[in-house]
Amino acid sequence: MSYEVLQKNMLKDSYIDISFRRYLAFKETETYDEAYKLDILSRLNDYLRGQEINEHTIVEIVKKIQKENPSAGSFVHWSNTGDLVKYAESRPMEVAELLNQLFYSTIPVEERIEGFRQRGKDFLSSISLGAPLFGYLLAALDYKKYPLYKQEVFTDLKKSFGIELKLGTVGTNYETYLYMCDIALKHLQPTYPDLTMLDIQDFFFCSTQYQQIIVESAVEYLYGMAVELSRYMQEPELMLKAIAELDREQLYALREQYRNSEKINLIKYMVVDKMIETGSASVFDLEEMKDQVKVRYETNILHAWNNFTILFQLYYADKKQKVQEEQRKIHAAIRQMDEFKEMDFVENKVLNGFNWNRNLGNSECWLAVYEKEYTSHQTAPQFYVSVNENRIQYGLYHGDQHPNSAQSDITITSNIESFSYDYFEQKMTEVLNEYKVQSSNTVYEDKEPYHQDIDISTETWMELLQDHEVFKESDFAYLYKMYELGGKASATQLAAELGKHYSSFNAPVVHLAKRILEKLNLVPSIGSDGNPTYWCILFDGDYEDTPHFIWRLKPNLKDAIAATYTENIEQLDSYTKDDFLNEVFIDGKQYDTIANLLKYKKNLILQGPPGVGKTFVSKRLSYALMGVKDTSRVEMVQFHQNYAYEDFVMGYRPDKHGFSLQFGIFYDFCKRAIQNPEKDYYFIIDEINRGNLSKIFGELFMLIERDKRDEFVTMGYSKEQFTVPSNVYLIGTMNTADRSLAQLEVALRRRFAFVTLEPAFNEKWRRTLQDSGVSLQMINRILFAVEKMNSEIGSDFQLGKGYEIGHSFFTMKPENMDEIAWYEGIMNFEIKPLIEEYFFDRPEVVELLVEGI
């Protein structure tokens, strides 16, 4: 990522200034204990100044650097400096040359580091030369120019500044971090002229590792935004000006987001379009736009909207992610308080930014931390934090469906300057006992815990995770899955998630533990049975509130995985119209027709006989319209006769506390879409005609209409205002050969566009079969058989084209399977039973159709 792009991300708001002020205040407290860095690096700078680096001095130099690395708060793991000393002792001339190049070459620092690393790997493939080592070496030369480096700091900074950048090479990571430090230094030096690169490194380290700075900075940032939004509520003209001053690329993205929209979103489009064309828009312009749009509709589309709520999403679009990140930090800080560590909290829910009120926008944001035993925050006692322009609230709160919903124990701070983490932490621990009274956990105390103290730092774990000789690809499958489960799971639970037997983890874990011990020159602990214990290298374990033994990732390993997990999530694969046409047996014209119908109508049903790929087309169509294979924005359900409103939208269900209101899959899906109006979401309903649509959708049945999107109704159970947003698209599939289905009601037909998919035994289908190894002779045999059957079915007075045999019965032959066995298996066990069902009262027709095929 370029210096300019990093600079734009880091300086687009006041967060860096807020955080730096909180850091300076933190340095005055007794908790601050980082002054040793300056003492050590000053000595090393003096030592290396004028020091000639050659084959005769190199070993002494690297041993000096190794010795100065502090044992507590080390700059780099001892294995790195140890390996460097071994390297220098074995090849002094080579290492002297490399260190001189690292220190004094004018080529980019990334190239210097990677050149050093490559030579080191040529010497010994297992050598540990990570970014922290090179940061330490360069800071040892000149701490005013080069920062120390910590992987966890780099990762947290990227999250704080919204920098979407995956982990790169050691050299790339350090160079990017160096750029970030340089940007911060140049930004802050006019106000604080005595700052050096070491001060910036210390600022970044403390502001990502000490909860006092993290929480205080987050709350102040949120408070500042609340004040700003409050001012915009009173003066929409200022909000229009702020939107017009957004980054040009952001304005273009917003215009595309709202292009071809209806109602309020059309007004948003017009506002942004005018700003792009003329550079600004006034309240007078906005009023004119509202008048132009509202006359198009019979109902009053502005009933629930004012100028602020119309403009809010335009202003908030590029700030939502940052707000959520700061809320996430507060949420994590509460969960990680020492007194709370044994509690099983839901992670990073609920984080309600300034768009929580029906996405209309307001000047308050809030979050809730509650335990997993509760179905939602509404039924739970919770640790609560709320910020608006007038005050910060925090303490114990009860959800509106909890028996004690009228009770709370909240501290209110009306002045941001008087908010402090010490008071915040004190309050949260004070209300903990009251919180525990609300819980009824049964702890199994008669079981022996499994724990061994293995001192491996987070930094070392990060290096090990990137070492492919230690961590194999197969290891990440179960470690990442355990991380996704909150960092702990029983072997049975983990096995179920991965589709394995619970005993299948024994050998992989033991082998991984041995590789780790060998890499770090450690010996295993000995258990009470006299045998080495390997699982304790990676896990602790005990019985918590269940009779099942729970394994937990070692805290430092979990922290390391947290960084590498988010950094190594694969980029979403792009998926275009061309990809769709390569996979689906329809042509470009039909694709355009289907896509345009869905975009306009928002609700589409793909109907057709069995085997035409209706479900397959639905998913691929969703991916093509999104442009990526983003499964998080595509949901699928299958309707059946017992499917109910309570499954789909909401209803009261039993839980361990009695009955609670629980939300269905479509309700949650719409909530996600409401929170992300800039992205489209696709909800696929397989066999849509098998359910009673009016009963399943309830009051939302009206809202799925195209011209009713973004209108709100009061929900029957929760009494809340809710909508089906305009960025949700419904795709239903319907099998036209299902005899059990009654005629679809007119209300359903009016809300959906219908597209019929027909069997496509075309040239594209032929090529696909040939590519899978099917001979031309067999393809012709399939065509003869299918054409014979479909001709009879299509012309039958009781059946018709809606009952024909589709192409997906024959789309790809399994590798290494005989094509005759494949063909006859499909004919005898899939198609023949279907034909017998079609002609159940005319067996002679069945005999005629299957004869000779």
N, C-alpha and C positions, 0 to 999 in steps of 0.2 A: 504494500500500500504506500502511495506516495506521501511525501512530507506534507504537501498541501492538503490532501484529503484528511490526514490525521489531524492537522491543524484545524480544519473546518469542524471536525467532530468534537475536538477537545474544547474549543472556544465558542461554541454556538450558544452557550448559556453561561450563567454565573456560577455553576457548580464548582469549578476549580478554585474560584476566589473564596467561596463559602468554606470549602474543605480546608483551604490553606489557613484561613483565620482560625478555624477550630483546631488545626494542628498546632499553630503557635500557642494557643491557650493550653493545649495538652502538654506541650513541652515544659510548661511552668509547674506541672503537677509532679507528685512523688512517683507516679506510675511510670513516667518517662525514664527509660533506661537505655538510651541508644548513643550516649555521648562517646562511648568507647570507640566507635567507628572512626571518629576524627583523630583520636590519639594514635590508633594503629596505622591508619593510612598516612598520617603526617610523617610517622617514623619511616614508613616504607618509601614515601616520596623522597625524603631526605636521603635515604639509603641508595635509591636507584639513580638519584640525580648525579650525573657525571660518571656513573658506574659503567665500566666497559663490560659488555656481554660477549664472551667468547668461550671457546671450548674449555678453557682453564677455570673460568669463573662461574660457569652456568650452574653447576651442581650446588655450589655455595649459595647462589642467588635463589634458586628454587627452594632450597631447604630453609632459607631465611623467610621466604614467602610462606612456606608451609608452617613454620614455627609461629609466625605472627597471626595465623588464622585462629581466631579465638575458639575455645572449646564450647563456651556458652554464647549463643547468638552468632554462630559461625557464619562466615561469608560464603563458604562453599563446603560441601561434604568432604570429609577427610579422604575418601577414596579417590577423589579427583586430584588433590595435591599429592597423595601418595603415588598415584600412577604417574604423575608428572615427574616426580623425583626419580622413579625407576627408569622412565624414558630418558631423562637427562643423564643418569649414570650409565646407561647402556649406549647412548648415542649423543655424547656431549656436543659435538660439532653441529649435528643436525638440529638439536633443540636450541642451541645458541642462535643459529641462523633463523629459526622459526620465531623465537622470541624477539629478535631484532626487527624482523618483518612486522610482527604484531604491533610492536611499539612505535616504529618509525616509518613504515611504508605509507605512501600517500594514496594507495588504492583503497576502495571502500572497506569499512571495517568488516562487513559480511564476508568479503573475499579473503581477508586476512585470517579470520577465524576458521573458515571452511578449509583453507589451505593447510593450516596448522592441524586441524582435526584429521584431514585425509592422510597426512603424513604419519600422524599418530596411529591411526587405524592400520596403516600399512606395517607399522612396527609391531602392533599387537591389537588384534581385532576386538578384544574385550576391554580395551582401555577406556577409562571414564574421563571424558573431556567435555563437560557440559557448559552451557551458557554462563552459569554462576562462576565457573573457574575463570573464563575469559573476562567476565566483568571484574572479578577480583584482581586479575593480573593487570588489566588496564587502569583500574582505580589505584593500584599500587604504584603505577607510574605517575598518574596525575589525577587525583580525586576531584580536581576542579573542572576536569574535562570529560571524565568517564564515570558513569554510575555503576555501583554494585548492582547485581541482578538476582532476582528471585522469581522463579517461574510462577508461584502462586500470586505474587504481586502483579506481574505482567497480565496474567489471566483476569484478575479482579479489575484491573484498570480498564481493560478492553470492555468489560461489561459495564463499568461505570460511565464510560464515554460513548457507549453504543457503537464500538468498533467491531464490525463483523469480519474477523480475520482468523482463519484456522492456524493452528500451530504449524510453523515451518521448520526449516533447518535451524540448527543452533545459531549459526551466523545471522540468519534472517531475523530470528526472534530478538537477538541482542541488538541488532541495528535498528529494528522497529522501536524497541524500548528506548534506545538512545535518542531516537527522533522525538519520542513522546516527552522524554526528560528535557530535551533542548527546547521544545515548544513551550513547556511549562516555565522553564527558566527565563526565556525571553519575554514571556507574558508577565511574569511576576517581578522581574528585576527593576522596571521603572518605579515600582512602589517600594520594593525591598532591594536596594542597590548592592548590598553585600552578599547576596545569595551566591552559592556555588552549586556545581552539579551534585555534590555530596548532600547539600541541603535538600535538593529536589528528590534525590533518592530516598533520603530519610523521610521526607514528606509523603512520598508515594508509599513507602513501606508502612509507616504508622497509620496512614489514612485508609489502608486496606486490611490491616491486621489488628488494630485496636478498636474495640467496640465503642469506646467513648467517641472517637472521631467519626466512625462510621454512622452511628445512630444520630449524633448531633447534627452532622452534615446533612443526612437524609431528611431529618425533620425540618431543618431550616430551609432546605431546597423546596420541600413540599409546601411549607408555610409561605414562601415567597411566591410560588405559583398560585396559591389560594388567594393571596392579596391581589395579584395581577388579575385573576379571573373575576374577583369581586369588583374591581374597578371597571372591567369590561362590561359587566352586567349593567352598570350605571351609565357607561359611555361607549356604546357600540361603535362610534366613530373611531375611537382608539383601537378597538379590536380589528376593524377593517384596515386600519393603517398597519397594524402588526402582521396581518395576513399578507398584505401587499409586499411587505418587506421579507417574506420568507424566501428561502433559496429558490432560484428560478426553476431548478429541476423539480423541486417539491411542488411548485405551482403547476407545472406541466403534468406531473403525476396525478394531482388532484383533479385537474380538468379531465383527464382520461378516465379517472375513476367515476366521475359523475356524468360523463357524456351519455346521451340517450336515456337519461333518467326521467322520472316522473315527479310531480308534486314538489315537495320541499327540496329533494335532491336536484331537481331541475333548477331551482333558484340558486343553489350552491354552484352548480355548473356555470350559470350566467354570471355570478359574482366573480369567480375565478377567471373566466374567459375575458371579462372586462379588464381585470387587473393585468392579465398577460398582454392584452392589446394596448391598453392605455397607461398602465403603471399604477392605477389606483381605482378605487370605487368608494363612493360616499354613501351616507345613510339615505340621501335622496335617491341615488341610483338604486339602492336596495329596495326602497319602497316602490319604485317604478317596476322593478322586476317582480316583486310580490303581486302587484296588480295585474301584470301581464300573465302570470301563471295561474292565479286563483280563478280567473274567469273561465278557464278551460274545464273546470270541474263543477258538478252540481252541488257537492257538499262543500262545507267550509274547511279547506285543507289547512288553514292557519289557526284553527281553533286552539291547539295546544302549543303553538309556537310563538316565540317573540324573536327579535333581532339577534339576541345573544344565542338562543338555542339553535337558530338557523346557522349561525356562523361558527358555533363551537367546534364541530368536527373538522372544519377547515383549519382552525388554529391549532387544535390539539393533536392532529394526525402525526406530526413528527415529534411530539412530546410524550405520547402515551407510553412508549417503551421505556423511556427514562424514568417516568413516574413509577411505573411498575417495578423497575429495578431498585429504586430507592425504597419502595415499600417492601420488596423482597429482603433487603438488607435488615430492615427493622424486624421483620418476621423471623428471620434466621437468628438475629441477636437474642430475641426472647427465647427461642427454642434452645439456644446454646448456653443460656445462663446456667451456672453450676448447679443450682438447686432444681433445675428443670430437666436435667439430662436423662433421668430415668423415665421420663414421661414419653408416651408414644403419640407424638403430635402429627397431624396432617401437615405435610410440607407445602409451603407457599400457597396456601388457600386459607382465608379468602383475602385477595388483594383487590380492593375496589378503588380504582383511580377516580379522577374527577368526572369520569363519564358513567359512573355507576347508576345514576338516576335515569334509567331508560335511554341512556346514551344521549340525553339532551344537554348534559353538561351542567355543572354547578361549581361552587367554590369550596367544596368539602371532599376529602378522600378519607378512607378508613380501611383498617385491616383487622382480622380476627385470627387468633391462634387457638385451635381447639384439638381435642384428642380424637384418635381414629375410631374410638368406640361409638361415637355419635354419627348419625347418618348425614348431618349437615350442621353448619354453624347455627342455624335457626333453632336447633334442638339442644344446643350445647352451652354450658358455661364456658367462657372464653376470655383470653387476654386480649384486650381491645385497645386500639390506638386510632384516634381520629384527629385530623388537622383541618382547620378552616382559617379564614382571615382574622377571626376574633380570638381563637384559643386552640391549644393543644390538649386533648383529653387522653388519658391512659389509665388502665386498671382492669378490674374484673367486671365483666358484663355478661348478661344472660340473653340467649337468643329468644326471639319473640314467641317461640313454641316451647320454651323450657318452663317448667312449673314455677320457677322463680323469676320469670321475665320482668317483673316489676322492680326487681332489686338490682342494684349495682354498687360498686365501690370504685369510684372514679376520681382521679386528681385532675384538676383543670388549671392550666397555666395560660395566662392571657398575654404574656410577653415572651416573644421568642428568645430574647436575650437572657431570660431567666431560666430557660429550659436547659437541663443538664442531664447527662447520662446517669450520674450518681443517683439523683432523685428518681429517675425513671426506673433504674434497676431496683432501688430500694422499694418502690411502690409495688413492682411486679412480684418481688419476693414476699412482701407483706401480705398480699392477697392470695398467695399460693395455698396457705393453710385453709382459707375459706373455700378456695377452688377444690381442694382435695375432699372437703366435706360433700361436694356434689357428686363425687365419683364413688364407685363401688367395686373397685378392682380386687380380684382375688389373686394373691401372689402365691406361687408354689415355692415355699421356703425350705422344703425338705430335700431339695435336689442340689447336687454339688456343681458349682459353676466351673467352667473351663476357661482358664486365663493364664497366660504367661507374659511377663514383661519382655518384649522384644523391642529394643530401642532403634527403630528405623525412622528417620525423619521424613516429613512430607516431601522435601526436596529430593531425597534419595529415592523415594517411591516414584516420583515423577520421572526420574532418570531411568529407573528400572522398567517402568511401563513403556518407555520408548525404546527399550533394548529388545530387539526381536529375538535375540539369543536366549533371553530369560523368559519374557512373556510371549507365548505363542498366540496365534490368532484364536485358537480354540479356547484359550483361557479367558479372553475378553467376553466370550458368550455368556458364561455364568457370572463373571464378576460384574459386568454391566447390568445384567438382569437383576442381580442382587442389589446393585445401586438403585435401579429403577424401583425396587420394592422398598426403598427407604433405608438401604444399607444393612438389612437383616432379613433372614428367612429361615424356615426349617428346611431340611433337606427334601422333605416331601413336597413342600410348597414350591421350592425352586425347581424340582424335577417336573412338577405339573406344568409350570410356566414354560419349560423348555422341551416338554414332551419326552422326558427321559426317565429312567428308573432312579430312585433316590440313591442307590449305591454307586451310580455311574460317576460320581464326583470324587470318589476316594482316590483313585490312581492319579487323575490330573492334578488334584490339589497337592498330593504328596510330591509328585515330580516337580511341580512349580516351586514348592517350598525348598526342595533340594537345590534347584538351580539358583534360587535367591541366596541361600546360605553359601553356596560355592562362590557366587559372584562377590559377596560381601565378606568372604573369609570368616564366616560365623559357624558355630557348632550348634546343633539342635539341643533344646532342653530335654531332660529325661523325665518321663512321667512316673507316676506312682507304681506302675507295673514294671519299671526298669527299662522301658523301650523309649526311643526317641519320639518326641511329639512334633509333628510337622504342621498340623492344621493351625496351631497357635501362631505360626509365622504370619498368617494372613487374617485369622479370625479370633475373636473371643466368642464364648458361648455360654448360655445358661437357660434355665426355664424362667420365663417371664410370667405372663398371666394366663398361660395355657399349659396343658400337659405335654406339649411338643417342645423338643429342644430347639432353641433358636440360635443360629449362628449370626454373628455381627462382624462386619468388616472392621479391622483395626482402624481407630480414628484417623491416624495419619494416612493410611492407605485410602480410606474413604475420601479424605480431602483431596488426595492426588487424583483419584478417579473422577471426582467432581470436576476438576479442571480438564483432564484429558477427555472425559466423556462429552462435555459440551463442545470441546474444541474438535473432536474427531467424529461427531455426528456427520454422516455423509451428506454432502450437498444434495439437495433434491434433484433428481434427474429431470431434465427438461423433457417436455412432451408436446409435440406440435401437431398441426393438422396432417403433415406428411407422415408422422409416426402413426397417427390414427389410421390413415389410409393404407399404410403398410400392414397393419394388423387386422383390419376389419374389411369384410368383403362387400363394401359399398363404394360408390364412386364419389368424386369430389363434389359434384352437383348435389347429390343427395345429402352429403355431409353439411354443405352450406345451408340447405333447406332445414335440416334438423336443428343445426346450431342457431339459426336465425329465429326459428319458432320458439326455441327454449329461451333465448335472450328476451324476446318480446313478451311471450305469454308467461314465462317463469315457471310454468308447470307443464310437463310433457309426459305422455304415455306412449311407450314403445310396445306395440301389440304385434302378435304374429303367431304362427304355428310353432310347435315344439322344434327346437334345434336350429333356430335362426340366430341365436346369440344375443338375445335381448339384454340379458344381464351383463354380458361381456361388453356389448356396445355402450351400455349405460356408464360403466366405469371409465372406459376409454374416452368417451365423449366428455366426461367431467374433467379428466386429466388434460385433454386437448384444449378445452376452453380456459382452464387455469394456466396452461403453459408449462406445468410441472406435475410430477407424480407426487402430490402432497396428500397422503392418505389421511392426515389430520383434518382435512377440509372435505372429506367425502365419508358419508355414513350410509350404511345399508341395513335395512330390516326386511323381514318377510312377514306379510300379513297372513292371518289365518282367522278362522271363525271365532276363536276365543280371544283374539287380540283386543285389548280394551284401552280406553282413555287413560286409565291408571298406569298402563304400561308405556303409553306414548307421550302423555303430557304430564300428569301428576295425580297423586292419590295418597290416601293414608295407608300405611303398611306397618305391620308389627316390627318392632326392634327390641333390643334388650331393655329399653326404658319404657316400653308400652307400645303406643302407636305414634308415628310421626309422619308428617307430610313429606313424601319423597317424590322426586322429580323424574319424569320419563325421558327417554332418549331424544325425542324431538324437541322438548323444552330445553334440555341442556345444549343441544345442537344450535338452536336459535339464539340462546344466550351467548355462545361462543361467537356466532356471526355478528350479533349486536355489538360485541366488544371490539370487533375488527371489521368495521364497515368498508375499509379499503380493499378487502379481499372477498372473493366469491366463494360460497359454500354450496355443496351439492348433496342432497339427501335422496337416496335411491330406495324406492319401496318395491321390492320384488313381490309378484303376485298381488298387486294392489287391489284387484277385484275380488279377492277372497275375504277382505275385511269390510266391516260396516263403516264406511268413511265418515258419515255424520257422527256416529258415536265415538269413533276413535279420535277424530280431530276436535270434537266438541265445539267450543266457542272459537277455536282457531280455524274452523272450516271456512268461515267468512274471510279471514285474514290472508288465506293463501291466494286469493284472487289478485291479479296483477295490480289493479287500481286501488286495492285495499292495503297493500303493503305499507309498513311503517305507520299504520293507524293502530291505536291502542284500544284494547277492551279490558274489562275487569274480569279476572279469572275467578271461576266459581269456588274453588277450594281456598286459594291463598288470598283472594280479594286484591291482589296486586294488579297494576296496569302492565299489560304485556302485548307484544306484537310479533308478527312474523316479518323480519326485515327484508328489504328489497334485494339484499345480496344472498338470499337463500333461494336455491333453485330445486324444484322437486322433479324427479324422474321416476315414473312408475313403469313397471313391466306387466304385461297381461298376456296370458296364454289363450289364444282364441280357440284352442281345441279342448278346453275343459268343459265337459258337459254339466258339471255341478253348479256352474255359475248362472245366476239370474241376470236379467238385463240390468245394466248399470243405470243408476238413477240420473235424471237430467241434471241435477245440481253438480254431480261429479263431472259430467261431460262438458258443462259450461265452463268449468274452471281449468280444464286441461286441453291442450292440443294433442291430437292423436296422429301417430305416424305408424304405418304398417311396414314391418320388415318381412321380406319374402325370402324363400330359399335362394341362395346365390351360388349355384354350381357354375361359376363363370371361369374366365381365364385366370384370374387371380387365385381362385380356389385350386385350379389345376396346378399352378406353379407351387403353391404351398405344399400340396401333397407330394409333388415330385421332389421338393427340397427335403421332405422327411423320409425319402427313400421308397416311395410307392411307384411301381412301374406304370408305364402308360397303359399296358394291357389291363391292369387292375383298375386304373382310373376310368377307363372306358366301361369296364364291368359295373363299377359303382354307378356311373351315369345311366347305363341301360336299366339297372334295377330301380333307381330312384325315379327316373322319368316314367317308367312303367307304372309305378305305384302312384306318383303324384298326378299322372294323367287320369287315373281312375278316381282318386280321391277328389281332385278338383272338379270333376264333372258330375260327381255324385250329388243327387238332389238333397240328401240328408246331411252331407258334409260340406264340401266346397273347399276353396283355396285356404281357408283358415285352419285346415287340418293337415296340410301337406307336410312332408318330411323335410326338415331343414338341413342345411349343409354342415352344422356343427357336429352332427353325428360322425362325420368323416372330415376332420380338419388336420389331424397329424397322427401318423402311426408311431407308436412307441419304438424307441431305438432297440435294435436286436430282436424284434418280434417278427415272426413270419407274417407276411402280408395277407396270406390266405386265412390263417388263423385269426388275424385281426379283423378282417372283413366278415368272416362267418360268425365270429363272436358278436359283433354289432348287429348283424342281421338276425341271428337266432335269439339273442337275449335282450335286445333293445327295441329293434324295429318291428319284428314279428309280433311280439306281445301287444305293441301299440296298434298294429293293423287288426289284430284279433279283437281288440277293444272297440275300434272304429266299426268293424263289421261283425259285431257280436251276434247279430241275428241272421247273418248271411255267410256261413262258413265256406260256401262254394267260391265266393269272391276272394276270400283269404287264400284258399288253395290255388286259385288262378294267379294271384299276385306273387306268391312266393315260389311258384313253380319256375324252375329254370334260372333263378337268379343267384 
